[in-house]
Amino acid sequence: MFGNLRIERGPDWQVHVSTDSWMVATLLVVALLLGILLASTVCYYLTRWIMLMIVSQLARKEGRKWLVAAERHRVFHRLAPLVPAAIVFWAAPLLTGLTFPIIPALGQPLAILAACFMVVTLVRAALALRDSIEERYSHFPSASERPIKSFLQIATIVVYLVALIAIVSIVLERSPVYLLTGLSAITALLIIIFRDSLLGFVASIQLAAYDMLRVGDWIEVPGFVADGTVIDIALNTIKVRNFDNTIVMLPSQVLLANSVKNWRGMTEAGARRLRHAIHFDVDTIRYPDDRLLAQLHEAFDLPLAVPDDERRTNLGLYRRYLGAWFRAHPAVRRDMPVVIRQVQSAAPVLALEICVYLAEIRWERYEALQSDMLDHAYGVVPMFSLRCWQPDRGTAVMQ
């Protein structure tokens, strides 16, 4: 019935099956293949169900948010195919013991494919774990101060390299040590290929170590048309969204090799500087008479009159008035310097510079406050018998 079916065990404990009947051999091969397929399928679903049930129970406990993130990114779903792949790998040598044509020759390639599939499965699970780590870390308060995306990208490159070495070793049936010994011969080539990644990695370490850049910082990089908010810090690039909503991609090493203005200090201090120079016609600067002093005393609820030994020019009175007005303004930080000073001007005029700090860092609100304050500063100039200089006309014009 079985056509001289013979079952022998070799010295390596491998079972060899032979028969003279093609029908019996065909049935054996089909049964073996179906058995491997059925065992793999059953073990896959059983392992997946048990694993997900355990993970789901553990994720409900307090302090297991990292496990919830891993479950959300399907880390354990991607690990489940390891079991059927291992079953195929261990069952593949059974095919080599058959005398059926072609089928014995498929045993070794099937084992190699199963081993390669296990490596790929581990890589996919590692990438999902990377994404879950990045998501969980993003909820920490220090995430914007110490971004880890560049380090995760380095880990991704390492995972890919290890997987490549493992797959090549499996296909060539050589030890990974054999491949690593020959890796030194192509080190220079690898450095050339991964030059940008290595430079970016070093730059990322320095940026993180010295806390030079965070996601959300407003930076300006001269020469690279970058003036906006940092929205992403990767291994090789820094992504900046400019205020015109354009996106600029900067190499990481650029921030170390060039001067970069970071406005984070302004944000942390909660104050933004208003700095503006008003240019005056020097011919209008004089000592005020009693009539002008009376007009100023009547116009402003401020003690502008001073003793004779502290006589001030109309520009000095204007400077004193502006200092008092800015200090009394509710939007000005009085715990920071309020300076109204004369500065050197390139034009043949006298320049008075306003330098104060506003308790408003939002762009739209800051610009509105700044404009209102400067409108007032320019608007009261004629009341002090002063004239502003307009360089575009080349003449002094009464305001």
Number of C-alpha atoms within 10 A of each C-alpha: 6 12 13 11 13 11 13 12 11 10 7 6 8 13 16 16 19 17 18 14 14 12 12 17 21 12 12 16 18 12 12 15 16 12 13 17 15 13 15 20 16 13 18 19 15 13 19 19 14 12 15 16 12 11 16 14 9 14 18 12 11 7 10 11 13 16 20 19 20 23 19 14 20 17 22 18 18 19 20 22 21 22 21 23 22 17 19 23 22 15 18 22 18 16 23 20 21 22 17 19 8 11 13 17 15 13 20 16 13 18 21 19 17 21 22 22 18 21 20 19 18 19 19 17 21 19 20 22 20 20 19 22 19 17 15 17 18 16 10 11 9 11 16 18 16 20 23 21 21 22 15 18 17 17 15 16 13 12 17 16 12 15 17 15 16 20 21 16 17 18 13 11 10 12 13 16 11 10 14 11 9 10 12 11 10 10 11 11 11 12 12 12 11 12 12 17 20 16 15 23 21 16 22 28 15 15 20 16 11 9 12 17 25 22 18 16 20 24 20 19 17 12 8 11 13 23 21 24 22 21 15 17 22 19 24 21 20 22 20 26 20 18 12 8 10 12 18 18 14 18 18 24 20 16 18 14 9 11 12 16 13 18 15 16 12 15 14 9 10 15 21 21 20 18 13 14 17 18 21 22 19 17 11 16 17 15 15 17 10 10 9 15 18 13 12 20 14 12 10 11 8 13 12 16 15 11 7 7 6 8 13 19 15 22 21 16 20 23 21 17 20 19 18 15 16 23 18 12 12 10 16 23 21 16 8 12 13 19 17 22 15 15 14 11 12 8 10 13 19 21 22 20 18 23 18 22 23 22 16 20 18 12 10 9 11 19 14 10 17 16 12 11 16 15 11 12 18 13 11 15 19 12 15 21 17 22 21 22 23 15 13 6 8 8 11 18 14 14 14
